[in-house]
Amino acid sequence: MLSDEERNRLMSFLAERPLSEQPNDETYKPDTHRLLEVEWLKQHRSEYEGQYVALDGDRLVSHGPDGKKVYAEARQAGVDVPYIVRIEGQDEPPFGGW
């Protein structure tokens, strides 16, 4: 929780920001980080239910039931930072954490 002084400094900082830094400005562009991966998942989700997939952009690098193995295969294929996700099945309850 912020103190009154910290809150006032934050409010002043935000009020002084140029309009060009505001998200509703005409020059605002949405974050496109991992956009290719998200689109790939939308198109291919049903093909890989219950598996981990490793993506590099819109390219499937590896897939399978073992996330560590999928990650290792992606790194071995030369992908420095693979996008790894487990695709839940339609009938599978969502994972809610530990």
Number of C-alpha atoms within 10 A of each C-alpha: 5 8 8 9 9 11 12 12 12 13 11 11 10 11 10 9 10 8 11 11 10 12 11 10 10 9 10 11 9 7 7 8 9 14 12 14 18 15 13 16 19 9 9 12 18 13 10 17 18 16 19 22 26 27 26 19 17 14 11 17 22 21 21 17 14 12 18 12 14 23 25 14 17 24 16 11 12 11 16 10 12 22 18 20 16 18 17 17 14 11 7 9 8 9 7 5 4 3
